[in-house]
Amino acid sequence: MSLQDDLAAVKGCLEDLVRTVGQLERSIAAEKGVTSGPPQSRPENLVTIPDTPYDSGLWTDSDDEGLGARDRHAP
């Protein structure tokens, strides 16, 4: 097979996959009684967490989770 034949076969498989996933989504929606429509948006109660590092002062006097307090030793 040539590269063009391989690409055509992959494209056909991809189109079949897209069609099958669409049918699956429609059948699941029908089972749940949902009508097809635009995709639902994200819930409005989500909180955005910034990428900036936290202030290290927040962790002063805290225990290392699972390791216990810093000034104590395991039995």
C-alpha positions in Angstrom: 0.0 0.0 0.0 1.1 3.5 -0.7 1.2 6.3 1.8 -1.9 7.9 0.0 -3.8 4.6 0.4 -2.9 4.5 4.1 -4.0 8.1 4.6 -7.3 7.4 2.8 -7.9 4.3 5.0 -7.2 6.3 8.2 -9.5 9.1 7.1 -12.2 6.6 6.4 -11.7 5.0 9.9 -11.8 8.4 11.5 -15.0 9.3 9.7 -16.5 6.0 10.9 -15.4 6.7 14.4 -16.9 10.2 14.4 -20.2 8.9 13.0 -20.3 6.1 15.6 -19.6 8.4 18.5 -22.4 10.7 17.3 -24.8 7.8 17.2 -23.7 6.8 20.7 -24.2 10.3 22.0 -27.7 10.5 20.5 -28.7 7.1 21.9 -27.5 8.0 25.4 -29.3 11.3 25.2 -32.5 9.5 24.1 -32.2 7.1 27.0 -31.9 10.0 29.4 -34.7 11.9 27.7 -32.4 14.7 26.7 -33.1 16.5 23.4 -30.1 17.3 21.3 -29.0 20.9 21.4 -25.9 23.0 21.9 -23.4 21.6 24.3 -24.0 22.7 27.9 -21.7 25.4 29.3 -19.6 25.0 32.4 -21.3 25.5 35.7 -21.1 29.1 37.0 -20.0 28.1 40.5 -16.5 27.1 39.4 -13.7 28.8 41.1 -10.6 29.7 39.1 -7.3 28.8 40.9 -4.5 31.1 40.0 -1.1 29.8 38.7 0.8 32.1 41.1 2.5 30.3 44.0 0.9 30.5 47.4 2.4 32.6 50.2 4.7 30.3 52.2 3.5 31.9 55.4 0.2 30.1 55.0 2.0 26.8 55.8 3.8 28.0 58.9 3.2 25.6 61.9 1.4 23.1 59.7 1.8 19.4 59.8 3.1 17.4 56.8 0.1 15.4 55.9 0.7 11.8 56.5 4.1 12.5 58.1 2.9 14.1 61.4 4.2 17.2 63.1 7.7 18.3 62.5 8.8 18.3 66.1 7.5 14.8 66.9 8.9 11.4 65.9 7.3 8.2 64.9 7.0 5.6 67.7 
